[in-house]
Amino acid sequence: MKFDIAEYFKHVYLFSGLPQEKIEQLAKNASLGRYKKNISLFEQGNKANAFFIIVNGKVSIFKVSANGQEQIIHVHSDGEILAEAAMFDKIKYPASCKTIIPSLIIKVPKDVFIKMILENPELSLKVLAAYSKRLREFVTMLGYLSLDKVEHRMLRYFNANKIWENGRYIIPMKMNKKELSHFLGTIPETLSRNLKKLKDSGLIAEENKSFIIKDIKKINQLISEIY
């Protein structure tokens, strides 16, 4: 069955409230792509001429250091929007993006969307909200990397991403362990050693591709001792 972009746009936060004819106009100019694993959507320094919506799949936003090492900034998955803010405050994309798994992604051209913002100023507030969310995530990531010990970075990450579910704190994982290690600025082997240490000490457990916090009081105490 053919994918209906206009129908999908009705459920996208950024476009909610737009009249039907505007949604159809936007959809007509957007394009749907089916990307294999490790395909680049854009690279750092490319002209920022579009933003993207992940229908399903997973992508990473990353920068490459002078020695060629990738530093993951964020991982996006189903239903998330990426690079929407880069079109307004940057001429070029400030980071690179590639698929982590096969993904279905909609590309929205810059000029079409900016024209629509000028016609519907309320859209700019939604873009600002999305941009603010990215900024908070970036500040949080810098907080992880400022800590010397990988164990401390992990504790900060678990505490910041925990949710209360079925009477316990869990950390649903959008990233696999290799991706998480890159995000925290370490290597998979070091991450695994520190995970084992946290499990052996009874602070966390692993279950169904999620981490479970077993002792939130102790974790909060350890985090408070970092500063």
C-alpha positions as CSV (number, residue, x, y, z in Angstrom):
1,M,0.0,0.0,0.0
2,K,1.3,3.4,-1.0
3,F,2.5,5.6,2.0
4,D,0.4,8.7,2.3
5,I,2.7,11.6,3.4
6,A,-0.1,14.0,3.9
7,E,-2.0,11.7,6.2
8,Y,1.2,11.1,8.2
9,F,1.8,14.8,8.5
10,K,-1.5,15.2,10.3
11,H,0.0,13.4,13.3
12,V,3.4,15.2,13.3
13,Y,3.7,17.7,16.2
14,L,5.3,20.4,14.0
15,F,2.4,20.5,11.6
16,S,-0.5,20.1,14.0
17,G,-3.0,22.9,13.5
18,L,-2.2,23.5,9.9
19,P,-5.2,23.6,7.6
20,Q,-5.6,20.5,5.3
21,E,-4.6,22.4,2.1
22,K,-1.3,23.5,3.7
23,I,-0.5,20.0,4.8
24,E,-1.2,18.7,1.3
25,Q,1.0,21.4,-0.1
26,L,3.8,20.5,2.2
27,A,3.4,16.8,1.5
28,K,3.5,17.4,-2.3
29,N,6.9,18.9,-2.0
30,A,8.3,16.4,0.5
31,S,9.9,13.1,-0.5
32,L,9.9,9.6,1.1
33,G,13.1,7.6,1.2
34,R,13.9,4.0,2.2
35,Y,17.4,4.0,3.5
36,K,19.6,1.0,4.2
37,K,21.9,0.8,7.2
38,N,24.9,3.2,7.4
39,I,23.5,5.6,4.7
40,S,24.4,9.3,5.1
41,L,21.4,11.7,5.2
42,F,23.7,14.8,5.4
43,E,27.3,15.6,6.4
44,Q,28.8,18.3,8.6
45,G,29.4,21.3,6.4
46,N,26.8,20.4,3.8
47,K,24.3,23.2,3.0
48,A,21.3,22.9,5.3
49,N,18.6,22.7,2.6
50,A,16.1,20.3,4.3
51,F,15.0,18.6,7.5
52,F,13.9,15.1,8.1
53,I,11.2,13.1,9.9
54,I,11.8,9.5,10.8
55,V,8.7,7.4,10.1
56,N,10.4,4.3,11.4
57,G,14.1,3.4,11.9
58,K,17.0,4.9,13.8
59,V,19.7,7.5,12.9
60,S,22.7,9.0,14.7
61,I,23.8,12.6,14.8
62,F,27.5,12.8,15.2
63,K,30.7,14.9,14.8
64,V,34.0,13.6,13.6
65,S,37.1,14.6,15.5
66,A,40.5,15.5,14.0
67,N,41.7,12.0,14.4
68,G,38.6,10.6,12.7
69,Q,36.7,9.4,15.8
70,E,32.9,9.7,15.8
71,Q,31.3,11.4,18.8
72,I,27.6,10.6,18.8
73,I,25.6,13.6,19.9
74,H,22.1,12.1,19.7
75,V,20.2,9.1,18.4
76,H,16.8,9.6,16.9
77,S,14.1,7.0,16.2
78,D,10.5,6.5,15.2
79,G,8.4,9.7,14.9
80,E,11.3,12.1,15.7
81,I,12.3,15.2,13.7
82,L,15.9,16.1,13.0
83,A,17.8,19.1,11.6
84,E,14.7,21.3,11.7
85,A,16.6,24.0,13.6
86,A,19.7,24.0,11.5
87,M,17.9,25.6,8.6
88,F,17.2,28.8,10.6
89,D,20.4,29.6,12.5
90,K,23.0,27.8,10.2
91,I,23.8,27.9,6.5
92,K,25.4,24.5,6.9
93,Y,24.6,21.4,9.0
94,P,26.7,21.6,12.2
95,A,27.0,17.8,12.4
96,S,26.6,14.6,10.3
97,C,23.8,12.1,10.2
98,K,23.6,8.5,9.1
99,T,21.2,5.6,9.5
100,I,21.9,3.0,12.2
101,I,19.3,0.5,10.9
102,P,17.2,0.4,7.7
103,S,14.9,3.4,7.9
104,L,11.9,5.1,6.3
105,I,12.4,8.8,6.3
106,I,10.6,11.9,4.9
107,K,12.7,14.8,3.6
108,V,11.1,18.3,3.8
109,P,12.8,21.0,1.7
110,K,13.9,24.2,3.4
111,D,12.4,26.8,1.1
112,V,9.0,25.2,1.1
113,F,8.8,25.1,4.9
114,I,10.2,28.6,5.4
115,K,7.5,29.9,3.1
116,M,4.9,28.1,5.1
117,I,6.3,29.6,8.4
118,L,5.9,33.1,6.9
119,E,2.3,32.3,6.1
120,N,1.7,30.6,9.4
121,P,3.8,32.4,12.1
122,E,2.7,29.9,14.9
123,L,4.9,27.3,13.3
124,S,8.0,29.3,14.4
125,L,7.0,28.7,18.1
126,K,7.0,24.9,17.5
127,V,10.4,25.1,15.8
128,L,11.7,27.1,18.8
129,A,10.3,24.5,21.2
130,A,12.0,21.7,19.3
131,Y,15.3,23.7,19.1
132,S,15.2,24.3,22.9
133,K,14.8,20.5,23.5
134,R,17.9,19.9,21.3
135,L,19.8,22.5,23.3
136,R,18.9,20.9,26.6
137,E,20.0,17.5,25.3
138,F,23.3,19.0,24.1
139,V,24.0,20.6,27.5
140,T,23.2,17.3,29.2
141,M,25.7,15.5,26.9
142,L,28.4,18.0,27.7
143,G,27.7,17.3,31.4
144,Y,28.4,13.6,30.8
145,L,31.7,14.2,29.0
146,S,32.9,16.7,31.6
147,L,33.2,13.9,34.2
148,D,36.5,12.0,34.3
149,K,35.2,8.6,35.3
150,V,33.0,6.5,32.8
151,E,31.1,5.1,35.8
152,H,30.0,8.7,36.8
153,R,29.0,9.4,33.2
154,M,26.9,6.3,33.2
155,L,25.2,7.2,36.5
156,R,24.4,10.6,35.2
157,Y,23.0,9.2,32.0
158,F,20.8,6.6,33.8
159,N,19.5,9.1,36.2
160,A,18.6,11.7,33.5
161,N,16.9,9.1,31.3
162,K,15.0,7.0,33.9
163,I,11.2,6.7,33.7
164,W,8.8,5.4,36.4
165,E,7.0,2.3,35.1
166,N,5.2,-0.5,36.9
167,G,6.5,0.6,40.3
168,R,10.2,0.9,39.3
169,Y,12.6,3.1,37.5
170,I,13.7,1.8,34.0
171,I,16.0,3.2,31.3
172,P,14.6,2.2,27.9
173,M,17.6,2.0,25.5
174,K,17.4,3.7,22.1
175,M,21.0,2.9,21.5
176,N,22.9,-0.4,21.6
177,K,25.9,-0.7,23.8
178,K,28.4,0.3,21.2
179,E,26.4,3.5,20.4
180,L,26.0,4.2,24.1
181,S,29.8,3.9,24.6
182,H,30.4,6.4,21.8
183,F,27.8,8.8,23.2
184,L,29.5,8.7,26.6
185,G,32.9,9.2,25.1
186,T,34.4,5.8,25.8
187,I,34.9,2.4,24.2
188,P,32.6,-0.7,24.4
189,E,35.0,-2.6,26.5
190,T,35.2,0.1,29.2
191,L,31.4,0.5,29.1
192,S,31.0,-3.3,29.6
193,R,33.4,-3.3,32.6
194,N,31.6,-0.4,34.3
195,L,28.2,-2.0,33.6
196,K,29.3,-5.2,35.2
197,K,30.6,-3.2,38.2
198,L,27.2,-1.4,38.6
199,K,25.3,-4.7,38.3
200,D,27.6,-6.5,40.8
201,S,27.1,-3.7,43.3
202,G,23.3,-4.1,43.0
203,L,22.7,-0.6,41.6
204,I,21.2,-1.7,38.2
205,A,20.0,-4.8,36.4
206,E,19.4,-5.5,32.7
207,E,16.1,-6.7,31.4
208,N,14.5,-6.9,27.9
209,K,16.9,-4.4,26.3
210,S,16.4,-1.9,29.2
211,F,18.2,-1.1,32.4
212,I,16.5,-1.3,35.7
213,I,17.5,0.9,38.6
214,K,17.6,-1.3,41.7
215,D,18.8,1.3,44.2
216,I,17.9,4.8,43.3
217,K,18.8,6.2,46.8
218,K,22.4,4.9,46.4
219,I,22.7,6.2,42.8
220,N,21.5,9.7,43.9
221,Q,24.0,9.6,46.7
222,L,26.8,8.7,44.4
223,I,25.8,11.4,41.9
224,S,25.8,14.0,44.7
225,E,29.3,13.0,45.7
226,I,30.6,13.7,42.2
227,Y,30.3,17.5,42.7
